[in-house]
Amino acid sequence: MSEIATYRAADLVFELEAFDGPLDLLLYLIRKDEVDIYDIPIAQITKQYLGYVEACRELNLEVAGEFLYMAAMLIRIKAQMLLPQPESEEIEDPRSELVNALLEYRKIKQASGMLEEMAQIQMRRYPRLDSAIQDLPKVEPELIRVDVASLMIAFGDLLRRIPHEALYEIRPQEITVEMRKEHIFSLLENKNSLEFEELFLDDPRRIVMVVTFVAILELIKSGVIRVEQATCYSPIRLFKMDPQAAVFMEST
């Protein structure tokens, strides 16, 4: 008998970091970590890249083949750099092909950004005068822009560290997003913040972790909690936005 877990993933809409491809994701990681593109810390970048891919898979988000190919390439480069190099021979840096591809992609992305900026300036300079368009009410943004990519990387890394679960029979159990919200609020009841990984310690099964992560995303989107990090590599912490956050639970 298999475990039953329910959550409203299909009902959630989040504005994720839009990555046009694996090189775009790698550039994001390089900027986020403030590392030298000519001297990429391949082990560190590979770990974060694989964390993002793992999180996408676990949340049933489609992962394009090019992202998986890049993952294999990063692992290969990491393995090559771990091998002992003969002192008598001058060996090409295994990262050189990747660095060249990133530099070329960055040029294209910067040129694209400049063209987009010019287009925006042109649109502001010559606004449309159609009164019917001008009279339309402004659409309020429905999405809250958060750096979900960093949160997904941390979640994916957490998933990769837990052992694979053995198959066993258990009683049917409903695991809902609302239950995991209550769990989060119980942890925050007597404190203003807690570390990201603390939310998953009570039940480290993968399905429970996924539902917990969806609950975190819902709370961020609703403006009930915020996520902050002191430095690039410091632990991610969740903070209560409102001391009366329990009111939110009563209205859900």
SVG drawing of the C-alpha trace seen along z (x, -y; Angstrom):
<svg xmlns="http://www.w3.org/2000/svg" viewBox="-11 -61 70 64">
<polyline fill="none" stroke="black" stroke-width="0.4" points="0.0,0.0 1.6,-3.3 1.7,-6.6 -0.8,-9.2 0.3,-12.8 -1.8,-15.7 -0.9,-19.2 -2.2,-21.9 1.0,-22.2 -1.2,-22.8 -2.8,-25.8 0.4,-27.6 1.8,-30.2 5.3,-31.5 7.5,-33.8 10.7,-31.7 14.0,-33.0 13.8,-32.7 16.8,-30.8 17.0,-30.6 19.3,-27.6 22.1,-25.9 24.6,-28.7 22.1,-31.3 21.8,-29.3 25.6,-29.0 26.0,-32.8 23.4,-33.4 25.4,-31.1 28.6,-32.9 27.1,-36.3 25.4,-35.2 28.6,-33.7 30.7,-36.6 33.4,-34.3 35.8,-34.9 34.5,-33.5 38.1,-32.8 38.7,-30.7 35.4,-28.9 35.3,-26.9 33.9,-23.9 33.0,-21.8 31.0,-24.6 29.2,-25.5 28.5,-21.9 27.0,-21.3 24.6,-24.3 23.7,-23.4 22.9,-19.8 20.8,-21.1 18.7,-23.2 18.1,-20.3 17.2,-17.9 14.7,-20.4 13.1,-20.8 12.8,-17.1 11.3,-16.6 8.7,-19.4 7.8,-17.8 9.1,-20.8 10.2,-19.9 14.0,-19.8 15.2,-20.2 17.8,-17.8 20.4,-20.5 20.3,-21.1 21.0,-17.4 23.8,-17.5 25.4,-20.4 25.2,-18.5 27.1,-15.6 29.7,-18.0 30.2,-19.7 30.6,-16.3 33.2,-15.3 35.1,-18.5 35.1,-18.1 36.4,-14.5 39.2,-15.7 40.3,-18.4 40.5,-15.8 42.9,-13.6 46.6,-14.0 48.3,-15.9 51.8,-15.0 54.3,-17.7 56.3,-17.3 53.3,-18.0 51.3,-21.2 47.7,-20.1 44.9,-22.4 42.5,-23.5 39.4,-21.3 37.3,-24.4 38.5,-26.3 35.8,-25.1 33.1,-26.0 34.7,-29.4 34.8,-30.3 31.2,-29.2 30.1,-31.4 32.1,-34.4 30.5,-34.1 27.0,-33.7 27.6,-36.7 28.4,-38.9 25.2,-37.9 23.2,-38.4 24.7,-41.8 23.9,-42.8 20.4,-41.5 20.0,-43.5 21.2,-46.7 18.8,-46.3 15.9,-45.7 16.8,-48.8 16.9,-50.8 13.5,-49.5 12.1,-50.5 13.5,-54.0 12.0,-54.3 8.6,-53.2 8.7,-55.8 9.8,-58.5 7.0,-57.7 4.0,-56.6 0.9,-55.3 -1.9,-57.9 -4.8,-55.5 -7.3,-56.8 -8.9,-53.4 -5.6,-51.9 -4.8,-54.8 -8.2,-54.4 -7.7,-50.8 -7.1,-50.2 -3.7,-49.2 -3.3,-45.6 -2.0,-45.0 0.9,-42.4 -0.3,-39.1 3.1,-37.6 5.6,-38.3 9.1,-38.4 11.4,-36.4 14.7,-34.6 13.2,-31.2 16.2,-29.9 18.4,-30.2 15.8,-28.5 15.4,-25.7 19.2,-25.2 19.2,-24.8 16.3,-22.5 17.8,-20.3 21.1,-20.1 19.1,-19.0 17.3,-16.3 20.6,-15.0 22.0,-14.6 19.2,-12.3 19.6,-8.5 17.3,-6.8 14.2,-5.4 13.6,-1.7 10.2,-0.5 7.9,0.5 4.2,0.7 2.6,-1.9 -0.9,-3.0 -2.4,-5.7 -1.6,-9.1 -2.7,-12.5 0.1,-15.1 -1.3,-18.4 0.2,-21.9 -2.0,-23.2 -0.6,-20.7 3.0,-21.7 2.1,-25.4 0.9,-24.7 4.2,-22.9 6.1,-25.9 4.1,-28.3 4.5,-26.0 8.3,-26.3 8.1,-30.1 5.7,-30.5 8.3,-31.5 11.0,-32.8 11.3,-35.3 13.4,-33.2 14.8,-29.8 17.2,-28.1 15.8,-26.6 16.9,-23.1 15.1,-23.1 11.8,-22.8 12.6,-19.3 14.0,-17.7 10.7,-16.3 10.1,-14.0 12.9,-13.6 10.9,-11.5 11.1,-12.9 7.4,-13.4 7.0,-15.2 10.0,-17.4 8.4,-18.3 5.1,-19.2 7.0,-21.3 8.8,-23.1 5.6,-23.9 4.2,-25.2 7.2,-27.5 6.7,-28.9 3.0,-29.5 3.9,-31.5 6.5,-33.5 4.1,-34.3 1.5,-35.3 3.9,-37.7 3.7,-35.8 7.4,-35.0 10.6,-36.3 13.8,-34.5 17.2,-36.1 20.9,-35.1 23.6,-37.1 26.3,-36.2 26.6,-34.1 27.4,-30.8 25.7,-31.5 22.6,-29.4 19.3,-30.5 16.9,-31.8 13.1,-32.3 11.6,-35.3 8.1,-36.1 6.8,-39.2 4.0,-39.7 3.9,-38.8 0.2,-38.1 0.9,-35.6 -1.5,-33.1 -4.4,-35.2 -3.3,-34.1 -3.8,-30.5 -7.3,-31.1 -8.3,-32.6 -6.9,-29.7"/>
</svg>
